[in-house]
Amino acid sequence: MDYQTFPPRPELSSLIKCYWTLESPEEEIPQQQTIVPDGCMEMIFHYGDLYKQYMEDCQAVVQPRSCVFGQLTKPLVIEPTGATGIFSVRFHYEGFIPFASIPLKEMDDKAVSLDRLFGEEGIALEKNILESKTPEEKINLVEEFLLKKLDATAVDRVVQSTIDTILTANGKISINELSQLTNINRRQLERKFSSAVGLSPKQLSKTIRLQSTLKLLLNKEFTNLTALAHESEFYDQAHFIKDFKEFTGLTPKEFYGENLKMSYLFYGTE
């Protein structure tokens, strides 16, 4: 696999975390991969063969050629149908809201095609991205598109500062504490997050906390799973396993024994 990341231009850096490309030859026996929630929405362009996405009923659907993937609230199981060629825009936690044309909650766990989101402009962007030859060309095209769509008034400063607080606490903070710090009642804060992020403050905190744990696991920065739970400040081992399984679909021990190729790329190297 060839995985590369690229930074956004400065005027978009508060909204876009990075761009990335992934290329891989066709596998003789395609392997399913589990993508775990990380709190970041993605705009994805498949210039290689498409990916299948497995639904809760175990039925597979083929993802659109280009789409924006909403917030993941559960593990996503995907499988290549051939050779991989992906260009993606990874947004910050609240980074997609200034470009959104439909409510973010309607996008949870869904790959929403660019034509549904942006109409003819989305179709034209897909065509231009797929015809471009280099990552730099793709980045220039998508940045010009996003700058034209940018609605700076959609950015909620309270949500931004609250996300910074959650990150500083590594997700180990309660909604009541966040409500007190922001001087906003819990229900209002949850509404703001649902609109701007697509997740509740509790969901985002849990995601950030478990992402930190996942990185420790992938980078083998622990002596045993009990130590890992302690390092991540879970109340006890049972609480750790419960939250981890909700997040990944597997226990920590099962997850560590899985094919972690995609997880190593996206989470083990950041």
C-alpha positions in Angstrom: 0.0 0.0 0.0 1.1 3.5 -0.8 -0.4 6.0 1.7 0.5 9.7 1.5 -0.8 12.8 3.3 -0.7 16.4 2.2 -1.4 19.7 4.2 -4.2 22.1 3.2 -3.5 25.8 2.3 -3.5 28.1 5.3 -7.0 29.6 4.7 -8.5 26.1 4.9 -6.3 24.7 7.7 -8.8 25.4 10.5 -11.4 23.2 8.6 -9.3 20.6 6.8 -7.0 18.2 8.7 -5.2 16.9 5.7 -5.6 15.3 2.2 -4.6 11.7 1.7 -4.1 9.3 -1.2 -4.1 5.5 -1.0 -3.1 3.2 -3.8 -2.9 -0.6 -3.7 -2.9 -3.3 -6.3 -5.8 -5.7 -6.6 -5.7 -8.5 -4.0 -6.0 -12.1 -5.1 -8.4 -12.7 -2.2 -10.0 -9.3 -1.2 -9.9 -8.8 2.5 -12.5 -6.9 4.6 -11.2 -4.0 6.6 -12.7 -2.3 9.6 -12.6 1.5 9.8 -13.3 2.7 13.3 -14.9 6.1 14.1 -12.4 9.0 14.5 -14.8 12.0 14.6 -13.7 13.3 11.2 -15.9 13.5 8.1 -14.3 12.7 4.7 -14.8 13.7 1.1 -13.7 10.7 -0.9 -12.9 10.2 -4.6 -12.4 6.7 -6.0 -10.1 7.0 -9.0 -9.4 3.3 -8.7 -11.9 0.5 -8.4 -14.8 1.0 -6.0 -15.2 -0.4 -2.4 -18.0 -2.4 -1.1 -19.5 -1.3 2.2 -21.2 -3.9 4.5 -24.5 -2.9 6.2 -25.8 -4.2 9.5 -27.8 -7.0 7.8 -24.4 -8.1 6.2 -25.6 -7.1 2.8 -23.0 -5.2 0.7 -23.5 -2.0 -1.3 -21.0 -0.4 -3.6 -19.9 3.1 -2.5 -20.4 6.0 -4.9 -17.5 7.1 -7.1 -17.3 10.3 -5.1 -19.0 11.0 -1.8 -18.8 12.7 1.6 -18.9 10.1 4.4 -20.8 11.3 7.4 -19.8 10.8 11.0 -19.3 7.1 11.9 -21.2 6.1 15.0 -20.1 2.5 14.7 -17.4 0.4 12.9 -17.5 0.5 9.1 -16.6 -2.7 7.3 -15.4 -2.2 3.7 -13.8 -4.4 1.0 -12.0 -3.5 -2.2 -13.5 -4.7 -5.5 -10.2 -4.3 -7.4 -7.2 -2.0 -7.4 -7.4 0.8 -4.9 -7.0 4.5 -5.9 -8.4 6.9 -3.4 -8.1 10.7 -2.9 -9.7 12.0 0.2 -10.2 15.3 2.1 -10.2 14.7 5.9 -12.0 17.5 7.7 -11.5 18.5 11.3 -14.2 17.5 13.7 -16.5 20.5 12.9 -14.8 21.2 9.6 -17.5 20.1 7.1 -20.3 22.3 8.4 -19.4 25.4 6.4 -19.8 23.4 3.2 -22.9 21.3 4.2 -26.0 21.4 2.1 -28.1 19.0 4.2 -28.2 18.4 8.0 -25.1 16.5 9.2 -27.2 14.1 11.3 -28.8 12.9 8.1 -25.3 11.8 6.9 -24.3 9.7 9.9 -22.8 6.3 8.8 -23.7 7.1 5.1 -21.7 7.7 2.0 -23.6 10.7 0.4 -22.8 11.2 -3.3 -21.5 14.6 -4.4 -24.3 15.1 -6.9 -26.9 14.8 -4.0 -24.9 17.3 -1.9 -23.8 19.8 -4.6 -25.8 19.0 -7.8 -24.2 19.7 -11.1 -21.2 21.4 -9.4 -20.6 18.1 -7.5 -20.7 16.1 -10.7 -18.3 18.5 -12.4 -15.9 18.3 -9.4 -15.9 14.5 -9.6 -15.1 14.6 -13.3 -12.3 17.1 -12.9 -10.8 15.2 -9.9 -10.9 11.8 -11.7 -9.3 13.3 -14.8 -6.4 15.0 -12.9 -3.1 13.2 -12.8 -1.3 14.3 -9.6 -2.3 14.7 -6.0 -1.3 18.4 -6.3 -3.8 18.9 -9.2 -6.5 17.2 -7.2 -5.8 19.3 -4.1 -6.0 22.6 -6.2 -9.3 21.6 -7.7 -11.0 20.6 -4.5 -9.6 23.7 -2.6 -11.0 26.1 -5.3 -14.3 24.3 -5.1 -14.4 24.4 -1.3 -13.4 28.1 -1.1 -16.3 29.0 -3.4 -18.7 27.0 -1.2 -17.3 28.2 2.2 -19.9 29.8 4.5 -17.8 31.1 7.4 -20.9 32.1 9.3 -21.7 28.4 9.8 -18.7 28.0 12.2 -19.8 27.9 15.8 -17.1 29.4 18.1 -18.6 27.7 21.2 -18.4 24.3 19.5 -14.8 25.0 18.4 -13.7 26.0 21.9 -15.5 23.0 23.4 -13.8 20.6 21.0 -10.5 22.1 22.1 -11.4 21.4 25.7 -12.3 17.8 24.9 -9.0 17.4 23.0 -7.0 18.8 25.9 -8.7 16.4 28.2 -8.1 13.6 25.8 -11.9 12.9 25.8 -11.8 12.3 29.6 -14.4 14.9 30.5 -18.1 14.7 31.2 -20.9 16.6 29.4 -21.8 18.2 32.8 -18.3 19.6 33.1 -18.4 20.8 29.5 -21.7 22.5 30.2 -20.3 24.3 33.3 -17.2 25.4 31.4 -19.1 26.8 28.5 -22.0 28.2 30.7 -24.4 26.6 28.3 -27.0 24.1 29.4 -26.5 20.5 28.5 -29.4 20.2 26.0 -28.4 23.4 24.1 -24.8 22.2 23.9 -25.9 18.9 22.5 -28.0 20.6 19.9 -25.1 22.8 18.8 -22.9 19.7 18.5 -25.5 17.7 16.6 -25.7 20.6 14.1 -22.0 21.4 13.7 -20.3 18.1 14.2 -23.0 15.4 13.6 -22.2 13.8 17.0 -23.1 14.7 20.6 -20.4 16.0 23.0 -20.5 12.6 24.7 -20.0 10.7 21.5 -17.1 12.9 20.4 -15.4 12.6 23.8 -15.7 8.8 23.7 -14.4 8.8 20.1 -11.4 10.9 21.0 -10.6 8.9 24.1 -10.8 5.6 22.3 -8.8 6.9 19.4 -6.0 7.6 21.8 -6.3 4.1 23.2 -6.3 2.6 19.7 -3.0 4.4 18.9 -1.4 3.0 22.0 -2.6 -0.4 21.0 -1.4 -0.1 17.4 2.0 1.3 18.4 2.4 -1.4 21.1 2.8 1.3 23.8 1.5 -0.9 26.6 2.6 -4.0 28.6 -0.8 -5.8 28.7 -4.5 -4.9 28.2 -5.0 -4.2 31.9 -2.2 -1.6 31.7 -3.8 -0.2 28.5 -7.1 0.2 30.3 -5.4 1.9 33.2 -3.3 4.2 30.9 -6.5 5.3 29.2 -8.1 5.9 32.7 -11.1 3.6 32.2 -13.0 2.8 35.4 -12.3 -0.9 35.1 -11.4 -3.6 32.6 -15.1 -4.4 31.9 -15.8 -0.8 31.1 -12.8 -0.6 28.8 -13.8 -3.8 26.9 -17.4 -2.6 26.6 -16.5 0.8 25.1 -13.8 -0.7 22.9 -16.2 -3.2 21.4 -18.9 -0.6 20.8 -16.2 1.5 19.0 -14.5 -1.3 16.9 -17.0 -4.2 16.9 -14.3 -6.3 18.6 -12.7 -6.8 22.0 -9.2 -5.3 22.3 -7.7 -8.8 22.1 -9.8 -9.7 19.0 -9.0 -6.4 17.4 -5.3 -6.8 17.9 -5.4 -10.2 16.1 -7.3 -8.8 13.1 -6.0 -7.5 9.8 -5.1 -4.0 10.9 -3.6 -2.8 7.6 -6.0 0.2 7.2 -6.0 1.0 10.9 -2.2 1.2 11.0 -2.2 3.6 8.0 -4.9 6.0 9.4 -4.3 5.8 13.1 -1.0 4.2 13.9 1.1 6.8 12.0 -0.5 10.1 13.1 
